[in-house]
Amino acid sequence: MDKPKQIDELAKKLSGLMPGSLQNLQSDIEENVKSTLESGLRKMNLVTREEFDIQRAVLLRTREKLEALEKVVAELESSLSKESKTENEK
């Protein structure tokens, strides 16, 4: 998504809703609306879709590694438990 283009379109739509008496100030109003929208979006700490997708992929890889490690730990615990039982029986 092209954020600046969407902001421009939204600013034009909002300034177009102004009463007819303010139409001569439309470009000034449009710039003020655009500036206000951009400022508000910056304060929201938003990320781009690309950044989101990258972090999602990193999280999925991390989750896969964690699951593999959990499986290894479970196998090691099971192995240690069996060895402990065998030693106790002797």
N, C-alpha and C positions, 0 to 999 in steps of 0.2 A: 504494500500500500504506500502511496505517495502522500505522506502526511502534509507537507506544505500545500499540495494541490487541494486536498480535502479541506484544509483550514481556509484557503482562499474561497473555495466554493461555499462553505458554511458562512463565512463573513459576508459574501455577496448576497446570499439568501436572507440573512438577518437584516442587512442594511436595506434590502428591497422591501422588507416589511414595515419600514418607517413610513409615517404619514406623508402625504404629498407635499406638505409645506417644508419638510426636511429633505426632500429629494435633491435639492441643490447642494446639500452637504453630504451626499451619499458617499463620495470617495473618502472624505474625512472620517465618517462614521465607519465605513468599511475597514479602513486602516486601524482605527481604534479597536474595533471588534476583533480583528485579526491579531493585533498585538495582545489584547486581553486573553484570547484563546491560547495563543502560544505561551504566554506567561503561566497560565493555569496548567497547561500540559507539562511544562518544564517542572513545576512544583510537584507534580504527581509522581515523579521518578519512574516514568514509563520506559519500557525497553522495546526495541524493534522486534518484529516477528522473527527476523534472522537470529538475533541474540537469544530469544526465547527458545527457538528450535535447537540452537547449539547447546544451551544449558540443559535442555530436555534430553538430548542425546548423551551428554556427559552423565546425567543422572541415571539414565537407563544402563549405561556401561558400568557405572559404579554399583548399581543394584545387582547386576549380573555377577560382578566380581564378589560382592558380599554374599550372595546366595551360594556361590561356589565355595567360598571360604567357610561358610556355615556347614556345608556338607562335609568338607574335609575335617573340620573340628568334630562334628558328630561321629564320623568314622574313627577318628583318633580316640575319642572318648569311649566308643564302643570297644575298640581294640584294647585300650588300657583296662577297661572293666573286665573283659574276658581274661586278660593276663592276670589281673588281680585275683579273680575267682580261681583260676588254675593254681596259682601260688598258695592260696588259702587252703585248697583241697589237699595239698602235699603235706 
